[in-house]
């Protein structure tokens, strides 16, 4: 049985009979990698480690000793925040 997941720029395929994992790019003739079960497992461990590292990375907290800057009219303290004007 083959399990296949096709994305926009890559295709992932697992073949249970051959116990192989294939990663292929947009142009399948020139950019394909076939891994046996040992290397596929090692690759998956690598992917999980990278994902956990990025997920668990602590964000830098701003220095709490600094006084907040006064807001000027029309200027936001944090550009990601939205201001709703009540009339």
C-alpha positions in Angstrom: 0.0 0.0 0.0 1.2 3.5 -0.9 0.5 6.6 1.1 0.9 9.8 -0.9 0.6 13.4 0.2 0.9 16.0 -2.6 1.6 19.6 -1.8 2.1 22.7 -3.9 5.9 22.3 -4.2 6.6 18.8 -2.9 5.2 15.3 -2.8 5.7 12.8 0.0 5.2 9.1 -0.5 5.5 6.0 1.7 5.5 2.6 0.2 4.8 -0.2 2.7 5.9 -3.0 0.5 9.4 -1.6 -0.1 9.5 0.2 3.3 10.7 3.4 1.6 9.9 7.1 2.0 10.2 9.3 -1.1 10.3 13.1 -1.1 10.1 14.7 -4.5 10.0 18.3 -5.7 8.0 20.0 -8.4 10.2 18.5 -11.1 10.2 14.8 -10.1 12.9 13.7 -12.5 15.7 15.8 -11.0 14.7 16.4 -7.4 13.7 13.3 -5.6 15.1 11.5 -2.5 14.3 8.0 -1.6 15.0 6.9 2.0 14.9 3.5 3.5 13.1 3.0 6.8 16.2 3.7 8.9 17.0 7.0 7.2 13.3 8.0 7.0 13.0 7.5 10.8 16.2 9.5 11.3 14.8 12.3 9.1 11.6 12.4 11.0 13.4 12.6 14.3 15.4 15.6 12.9 12.2 17.3 11.7 10.6 16.8 15.2 13.6 18.2 16.9 13.7 21.3 14.7 9.9 21.8 15.2 10.3 21.4 19.0 13.2 23.8 19.1 11.3 26.5 17.3 8.1 25.9 19.2 9.8 25.9 22.7 12.1 28.8 22.0 11.6 31.5 24.5 10.7 35.0 23.3 12.8 37.9 24.4 10.9 39.9 27.1 11.2 43.7 27.0 13.2 45.3 29.8 10.8 46.1 32.6 13.0 48.8 34.1 12.4 51.2 31.2 9.5 53.7 31.4 6.9 53.4 28.6 7.2 56.1 26.0 4.2 58.5 25.8 2.0 57.9 22.9 1.8 60.6 20.2 -1.5 61.2 18.5 -2.0 58.7 15.7 1.0 56.6 16.8 0.5 53.1 18.2 2.7 51.7 21.0 2.6 48.4 19.3 2.0 48.4 15.5 0.3 44.9 15.8 -2.5 46.4 18.0 -5.6 47.9 16.6 -7.2 51.0 18.0 -11.0 51.4 17.9 -12.3 54.9 18.2 -15.5 55.4 20.0 -17.7 58.2 18.9 
